[in-house]
Amino acid sequence: MVVAIVLGIVNSFVKPIITFLTLPVTILTLGLFLIIINGAMVLLVDALMSSFNVNGLFWAILFSFVLAVFNFFLGSMKLDDKRSFA
C-alpha cells in the first residue's frame, strides 16, 4: 500500500515535469515515449523504496502497462454520478 502512495506522489509531482521536458521526443514518437516515462517512474519508486523491487526497464514498463489496463477497467466500472432532477 505504501508503494501505491509513493507511486501516486511521483506520478503527481515528478511525471508532469519529466513529460514537459521530454515533450519534443513525445511528439516525435506520437506519444509512445510516455510508456518509457511511466516505466521510469516505476523505476524511481523502486529506487526510493527498499521493499519494492523491479528488475529492469522492461519489467517496469510491463508493470505500468498492466497497471494502466487495470485502472482503465476499474474506471469504466464507476457509477455515473449524473442525476437528473426533472
N, C-alpha and C positions, 0 to 999 in steps of 0.2 A: 504494500500500500504506500509505503514511503517512496518507492520508485515512481509510482504514478504521480505523486505530488511533485517530486523533483522534475519529472519529465514535463508536467504541466507548467511549472515555473520556467523551465528552459524554453519550452515552446512559446510561452507568453512574452518573454523578455529578450532572449538571445536570437531566436529564429527570425523575427522580423528584421533585426539589424543585419544578419547574415544574408537574408533574402534580398534586402535592399542593396547591399554591397555587391552581390553577385547577379544583379538584375540583367546586365548585358548578356551574360552567359545563359541565364534562364530564358531570355527572349530568343537567343540564338538556337537553343535546343528545344524550343517550343514548350517550355515548362518541364521537360524531363529532368533537368538538373535539380528540381525540387525534391526528387526522390533521393538524390545524393545528399542534399541538405538534411532531409529527415533522418537518413542514416547517420549523418554526422552528429545530429542532436542526440540520438540514442547512444553513440559512442561517447559524447560529452557526459551524459548521465552515468555511463559506465565508468568514466574516469573520476567522477565526483563521488561515487558510492562504491564502497568495498563489497557490499553484499549483492551487487548486481554485476554480472559478468557476461560480456559479449565478445565472441572470438572473431573479430574482424568486421570489415565494412560490409561484406556480403550478408552476414547474419544480421547486422544492424539494419540494412535495407530490407531484408526479408521480414524482420520484426516490425518495422514501421509499416510495411505493406499490409501485413496481417492485421495490425492494429487499425489501420485506415479502413480496411474492409469490415472489421468488426464494428467500428464506430459508424460506418455507413449503414449497416443493417440495424444497429441499435437506434440510430437516429431516425430511420424510416419507420420504426415501430412506435414512435412518440404519438401520443394522442393529440388531436387537433384542438388547440385551446380557443379557437374562434367560436364564439357563441352568438347566436342571433337572438335578439330581444324583441323580435317582431310579434 
